[in-house]
């Protein structure tokens, strides 16, 4: 996880508080392991035959969940951190008292607050921060001490909800907590296999509260009503969007717990939507992993990162994807990203920049569709187009300097185009590149122009752009799937634009052009075009100035079927994918146009008479004569 500004870490860390005073009850609980064990033993011995003390402790635990956790709850752990090397090692004592850390205190109380105040809460976490135990513990506290509470816990399969002996599952955690509670605190017949503890169900017969479990199927929880629902490891569920929708009517409080596995998941989209409160459980708040924590700044991106001796060991041991998923809470890198996220970040820091100018370029209103072809034949951009400076969404972002109000006319240009339905869901995109420099000179992204209007916009910008192509117009290459078919028909058939991409015959030595216009997106073509884009970007042969395009590149993934596209479309139908436009796709087509158009060199300018260049040209010309450096007059000896 990186930061734009230097993060401030509390010091000293960990605090090493030996005794904690409960702010609610005033009771003091030792926090050091050995002292805490002695304290728990004394409490249990004193209360064993003292019903009055038992009632007092029940009241104290009901009022203070943190007192209950630190005095009566145990947890099961598998890994420790070697204090010398900072490496993860097998835990020698898996059964340990649940002694909460500062971050866990805030975490548990936030869950309980969400349950009582009725709001959704997402948990963004690193591994081994006790998130699942904290969630089940908080639900267990409500089940144990509050009357008539109906709770639901869900995970991706039945085995992860309730399976005997599987401590990764949810209900075995409840069984484990009950196992360590004193008999006078534990409700009757709620042990594993007993009357009130059946498969994926646990009831407190004393107060009427119950916890049920369910696997996350497409129609899970439909028609149910609950105080709160726990969605555990939600990034890994198969029907994320359907479950998010179906649980809306079930409860106003959904506790969404997960580590990220990619930007394509419903969990990631939900957490980053700004429509749910997010609690972060980062690795550096772990008292062992965070020992020696410090901040460092990347020399290129100027972003800050938190590191520690433990983190350095993990960084060597794990791959970038594993680090992103297990510890760094970086959903994009945790998935099957197509572009290297770190390289994209560095590229943005080095080359990303705001546009020099923003323009609105359009055909004059007096030019009807039937006469657009006449405007194309005239090539008179000043007479037929309107060019206005603008700011904000829907303007043409220009990255290159303009000469007399338009791109330099000694160069040739390529239009890469990806078209949406124009209904606001996604952008129709135009990327303009200069073939000689190999650079993007302008970019347009509009979400609310239907295909017909966008076709007129493309013609207007083409007339304005011009260039030294054989037709003094840029080459247009668009994806003809989905709405692209309609735009292509307008450009070729109605407007009679003369310079556009034609489909090629493949599989032969000479790939001749056909009469089919536009670029067809299929699995084979997709891999070739995106592979070319990836190669040029990673080798530095192509430099991307658009910050918006770089951000979209970070969300490009490889779909399960092997195709490539935005993470947001991974669960969409093929029809929905074809109706979507984005900057990286349009850029890939622009780069394809660079490699498949005739190279036109810039005109040579004669060197001034008597200059170094003029003299060198004369010498080179003399070298080409039959005598090498020219003839020699022997009579001048």
Secondary structure, 3 states (H helix, E strand, C coil): CEECCCCCCCCCCCCCCCEEECCCCCCEEECCHHHHHHHHHHHHHHHCCCHHHHHHHHHHHHHCHHHHHHHHCEEECCEEECCCCCCEEECCCCEEECCCCHHHHHHHHHHHHHHHHCCCEEEEECCCCCHHHHHHHHHHHHHHHCCCCEEEEEECCHHHCCCCCCCCCCHHHHHHHHHHCCCCCCCCCCCCCCCCEECCEEECCCCCCEEEEEECCCCCCCCCCCCEEEEECHHHCCCHHHHHHHCCCCCCCEEEEECCCCCCCHHHHHHCCCCCEEEEECHHHCCCCCCCCEEEECCCCCCEEEECHHHHHHHHHCCHHHHHHHHHCCHHHHCCECCCHHHHHHHHHHHCCCCCEEEEEEECCCCCHHHHHHHHHHCCHHHHEEEEECCCCCCEEECCCCECCECCCCCCEEEEEECCCCCCCCCEEEEEEECCCCEEEEEEEECCCCHHHHHHHHHHHHHHHCCCCCCCCCEEEEECCCCHHHHHHHHHHHCCCCCECEEECCCCCCCCEEEEECECCCHHHHHHHHHHHHHHHHHCCCCCCCHHHHHHHCCEEECCCCCEEEHHHCCCCHHHHHCCCCHHHHHHHHHHHHHCCCCCCCCCCCCCCCCHHHHHHHHHHHHCECCECCCCCHHHC
